[in-house]
Amino acid sequence: MRILQLVHAPRLSGAEVLVKGLAIHHQRAGHEVCVASLLPQQDDFAGIRAELQAAGVTCLFPRVRYGRVGKLLHLYRVVRQFRPDFIVAHATLAALYVRLLPVHTPIAWVMHSGVNDFENGALKQAERLLSRRARAVIGVSQQNIDDYLREIGTHPSLVVIPNGVDASQFAEHNDAPAPDFEAPAKQIVQLGRYVEGKSQLDTIRAFERVVQSEPEARLLLCGVVEDAGYHEAVLSLVNRLGLESKVTVCGPRTDVAAILRASRVFAMPSRFEAQSIGFLEALASGIPVVASRIPSFGFASGFAGVSLVDTTDSEAYGRALLNALDTPRANRQLAGYTLHDTADRYMTIARKFVHPLHVSA
């Protein structure tokens, strides 16, 4: 089968990491896979693109930033060139554009957002017009499906497919190289884009409480600078609290498995998530996890070494981080949340709508 995975922008983010995993998994299973996008590749995606190409996955990204008509023409050229049997469009804008094309290829669109995109009236109206152009609508969480039913209405094929990760990459016995820096013995790490919803400021405030009891503790923040103003606020708070020697604020990292292996605690105080790849990676690594009490993290509440707290309460969050520093790593079984599980579910959807002898127009 020829499968086209479409993203909005090739960048280092959860949806794109999932797409990489799915593409490589399906390519190795004997399918032909292409990853395409509406926007040009961002610099932080270079490592992922190298992995895709090494696995034989085709990458078709525009070299320039097109307007609306240009995006449609680019997508039409991609479809004509690759001739997919099945298209999976990840996130709202990619799904809207591809369903405007005059092609008969079955399309599934995947809702990744942790917020309700249909609160935007224009997006809601567009989705209502194009809804049935998707053969399947996939949510990475039940909340996505609930939002769709409430805002758009019913659809013949609404499916929840949780994200999954390759747990073997994060296992303690994995022989991946160590990170290219010497990690402190009591390092807390938060990985995620610098945006308000990821709440790095809450982690810094809680960490101030941690160092009062554990002076050897250190905090590492890594992520793409998506909101420059918020990133500046993070740096400013670190300086104002006098934590410059104990907090490292850096950009995106691709050696996530090595960082998780070298750290003692993983922090994730997100205000909202649909179904976080980063959270799953931390669970797979066995590292103690302190995260917010949002619905999408609830499934992990029974796992060893996982503490879900009110991360807006600096005292409670700080106590949880301090306790986690003395918590041993855990062996967690992520049945239903592995990359293999997720890839098989996507392939089941594809086979449902693609005739074995079908060739796209």
C-alpha positions in Angstrom: 0.0 0.0 0.0 1.2 3.5 -0.8 0.5 5.8 2.3 0.8 9.6 2.4 1.3 11.1 5.8 0.6 14.8 5.7 1.6 17.3 8.4 1.2 21.1 8.7 4.9 21.9 9.3 7.9 19.5 9.6 9.1 20.5 13.1 10.2 18.8 16.3 6.9 18.3 18.0 4.7 15.4 19.2 2.5 14.9 16.2 5.6 14.9 13.9 7.4 12.5 16.1 4.4 10.1 15.9 4.3 10.5 12.1 8.0 9.6 11.9 7.4 6.5 13.9 4.4 5.4 11.9 6.1 6.1 8.6 9.2 4.1 9.4 7.1 1.3 10.9 4.9 0.9 7.9 7.9 1.3 5.4 9.7 -1.5 7.2 6.5 -3.6 6.9 6.7 -3.4 3.1 4.6 -0.4 2.3 5.6 2.7 0.4 5.3 5.8 2.6 5.7 9.5 1.9 5.7 12.3 4.5 4.6 15.7 3.0 3.7 19.1 4.5 2.0 22.4 3.8 4.9 24.5 5.1 8.7 24.3 4.6 10.8 22.2 7.0 12.0 23.9 10.2 15.7 23.5 11.2 14.9 21.3 14.2 13.3 18.7 11.9 16.6 17.9 10.2 17.4 14.9 12.4 14.0 13.4 12.0 14.2 13.8 8.2 17.5 12.0 8.2 15.9 9.1 10.0 13.0 9.0 7.6 15.2 9.0 4.5 17.6 6.4 6.0 14.5 4.1 6.4 13.5 4.7 2.7 10.6 7.1 3.5 10.0 9.8 0.8 9.9 13.4 2.1 8.1 16.0 0.0 8.2 19.4 1.7 7.8 22.8 -0.1 11.0 24.9 -0.2 9.1 28.2 0.1 6.1 29.3 2.2 3.1 29.4 -0.1 -0.2 31.2 0.2 -3.5 29.4 0.3 -3.7 28.7 -3.4 0.0 27.7 -3.5 -0.5 25.2 -0.7 -3.3 23.6 -2.6 -1.2 23.4 -5.8 1.7 22.0 -3.9 -0.5 19.3 -2.3 -2.0 18.4 -5.6 1.5 18.0 -7.1 2.4 15.8 -4.2 -0.6 13.5 -4.7 0.0 13.3 -8.4 3.7 12.5 -7.9 3.4 9.9 -5.1 0.0 8.4 -6.1 -1.1 7.3 -2.6 -3.7 4.7 -1.9 -4.4 6.3 1.5 -3.8 9.7 3.0 -3.5 10.4 6.7 -3.7 14.2 7.4 -2.5 15.2 10.9 -4.0 18.2 12.6 -6.8 20.6 11.5 -5.3 22.8 8.7 -3.6 19.9 6.9 -6.9 18.0 6.9 -8.8 21.0 5.6 -6.5 21.6 2.7 -6.2 18.0 1.5 -9.9 17.5 1.5 -10.3 20.5 -0.9 -8.3 18.6 -3.6 -10.1 17.0 -6.6 -8.9 13.5 -5.8 -10.7 10.3 -4.8 -8.0 8.9 -2.5 -9.5 7.9 0.9 -8.5 10.4 3.6 -8.3 10.0 7.3 -7.7 13.0 9.5 -6.2 12.9 12.9 -7.0 15.4 15.7 -3.9 16.0 17.8 -4.9 19.2 19.6 -5.2 19.5 23.3 -7.6 22.4 22.9 -10.9 22.6 20.9 -9.9 24.0 17.5 -13.6 24.4 16.6 -14.0 27.3 18.9 -12.8 29.1 15.9 -15.9 29.8 13.9 -14.2 29.7 10.5 -12.6 26.3 11.2 -15.9 25.0 12.5 -17.8 26.0 9.4 -15.1 24.6 7.1 -15.2 21.3 9.0 -18.9 21.0 8.7 -18.7 21.5 4.9 -15.8 19.0 4.5 -16.5 16.5 7.2 -17.7 13.7 4.9 -14.7 14.1 2.6 -12.8 12.2 5.4 -13.5 8.5 5.4 -12.4 8.4 9.0 -11.9 11.0 11.7 -9.4 9.9 14.3 -8.8 11.4 17.8 -5.7 10.7 19.8 -7.9 11.0 22.9 -11.6 10.6 23.7 -11.7 14.4 24.3 -11.0 15.0 20.6 -14.0 12.8 19.7 -16.2 14.5 22.3 -15.3 17.9 20.9 -16.1 16.8 17.4 -19.5 15.3 18.3 -20.4 18.5 20.2 -19.2 21.0 17.6 -19.6 19.2 14.3 -21.9 16.3 14.8 -21.8 12.6 14.0 -19.5 11.0 11.4 -19.7 7.4 10.0 -16.2 6.6 11.3 -15.1 8.3 14.5 -12.2 6.4 16.1 -9.9 6.9 19.1 -6.3 5.7 18.4 -4.0 6.6 21.3 -0.5 7.7 20.4 2.3 5.2 20.9 6.1 5.2 21.3 8.8 2.7 20.6 9.4 1.6 24.2 12.6 -0.2 23.3 14.3 3.1 22.5 13.8 4.2 26.1 14.5 1.0 28.0 17.4 1.2 30.5 19.3 -1.5 28.7 19.2 0.4 25.4 22.7 1.2 24.2 22.0 4.7 23.0 24.8 7.1 23.5 24.8 9.3 26.6 23.8 13.0 26.1 26.6 15.3 25.0 26.8 16.9 28.4 27.5 15.7 31.9 24.2 15.4 33.7 24.0 16.4 37.4 23.2 13.5 39.8 19.9 15.1 40.8 18.6 16.5 37.6 14.9 17.3 37.0 14.1 17.7 33.3 11.1 19.2 31.4 10.9 18.8 27.7 8.5 20.8 25.6 7.9 23.9 23.5 8.2 27.2 25.2 4.5 28.2 25.2 2.2 29.2 28.1 0.4 25.9 27.9 3.5 23.9 28.8 3.9 25.9 32.0 7.7 26.0 32.4 7.1 29.0 34.8 5.3 26.7 37.2 8.2 24.3 37.2 10.7 27.1 38.0 8.6 28.3 40.9 8.3 24.8 42.3 12.0 24.1 41.7 12.8 27.2 43.9 11.1 25.2 46.8 13.0 22.0 45.8 16.5 23.6 46.2 15.7 24.9 49.6 15.6 21.3 50.8 17.9 19.8 48.2 20.7 22.2 47.2 22.2 19.7 44.8 19.1 19.6 42.6 19.3 21.0 39.1 16.7 21.7 36.5 17.0 21.3 32.8 14.5 22.9 30.4 14.6 21.9 26.7 12.3 22.8 23.9 11.5 24.7 20.7 11.1 28.4 21.2 7.6 28.8 19.8 6.6 31.9 21.8 9.6 34.2 22.1 7.9 36.3 24.8 7.2 33.3 27.0 10.8 32.1 26.6 12.0 35.5 27.7 9.7 35.3 30.7 11.2 31.9 31.6 14.7 33.4 31.5 13.6 36.4 33.5 12.1 34.3 36.2 15.2 32.2 36.5 17.3 35.4 37.0 14.8 37.0 39.3 14.8 34.0 41.6 18.6 33.8 41.6 18.6 30.3 40.0 21.0 30.9 37.1 23.5 28.4 38.5 20.9 25.7 39.0 18.6 26.0 36.0 19.7 25.4 32.4 17.3 26.8 29.7 18.2 25.4 26.3 16.6 24.8 22.9 15.3 21.6 21.3 17.0 18.3 21.8 16.8 15.1 19.7 18.6 12.9 22.2 15.5 12.5 24.4 16.1 8.9 25.4 19.6 9.7 26.6 18.4 12.8 28.6 15.6 10.8 30.3 18.1 8.1 31.1 20.5 10.6 32.7 17.9 12.5 34.7 16.2 11.6 38.0 12.8 13.2 37.5 10.6 14.1 34.5 8.3 17.1 35.0 5.2 17.8 32.8 3.0 20.6 34.2 1.0 21.1 31.0 -2.3 22.9 31.2 -3.7 20.8 28.4 -2.6 17.9 26.2 -4.5 15.6 23.9 -2.2 12.6 24.3 1.4 13.6 24.8 4.2 11.7 23.1 6.7 13.2 25.6 4.7 11.9 28.5 4.6 8.4 27.0 8.4 8.5 26.3 9.0 9.4 30.0 6.7 6.5 31.1 8.6 4.1 28.8 11.9 5.2 30.2 11.0 4.3 33.8 11.9 7.8 35.1 9.8 9.1 38.1 7.2 11.4 36.6 5.5 14.5 38.2 2.8 15.9 36.0 -0.4 17.9 36.1 -3.8 16.5 36.9 -5.3 16.9 33.4 -7.6 14.2 32.0 -5.2 13.0 29.4 -2.6 12.0 32.0 -5.2 10.1 34.2 -4.5 6.7 32.6 -1.0 6.8 34.2 -2.1 7.5 37.7 -1.8 3.8 38.7 1.8 3.4 37.4 4.7 3.2 39.8 6.6 6.4 40.2 3.9 8.6 38.7 2.6 11.6 40.7 -0.2 13.7 39.3 -0.6 17.0 41.3 -1.9 20.5 41.0 1.2 22.0 39.3 -0.2 25.5 39.7 0.4 25.1 43.5 4.1 25.7 43.8 4.3 24.1 47.3 2.5 20.9 46.3 4.4 20.7 43.0 7.7 21.3 44.8 7.0 18.6 47.4 6.2 16.1 44.6 9.4 16.9 42.7 11.4 16.6 45.9 9.8 13.2 46.8 10.4 12.0 43.2 14.2 12.7 43.5 14.3 9.8 46.0 12.0 7.5 44.0 13.5 4.6 42.1 12.9 4.1 38.4 10.1 1.8 37.5 9.5 -0.9 34.9 6.2 0.1 33.3 4.2 -2.0 30.8 2.6 0.4 28.2 0.2 -2.1 26.6 -1.9 -0.2 24.1 0.5 2.7 24.0 3.4 1.2 22.0 4.3 2.3 18.5 3.4 -1.2 17.3 -0.1 -1.0 18.8 -0.7 2.4 17.2 0.7 1.5 13.8 -1.4 -1.6 13.6 -4.6 0.5 14.4 -3.8 3.0 11.6 -3.2 0.1 9.2 -6.5 -1.4 10.2 -8.2 1.9 9.2 -6.3 2.0 5.9 -7.3 -1.5 4.9 -10.9 -0.8 5.7 -11.1 1.9 3.1 -8.5 0.9 0.5 -9.3 -1.8 -2.1 -6.2 -4.0 -2.5 -6.0 -3.2 -6.2 -6.8 0.5 -5.9 -4.5 3.0 -7.5 -5.1 6.8 -7.0 -6.0 9.0 -9.8 
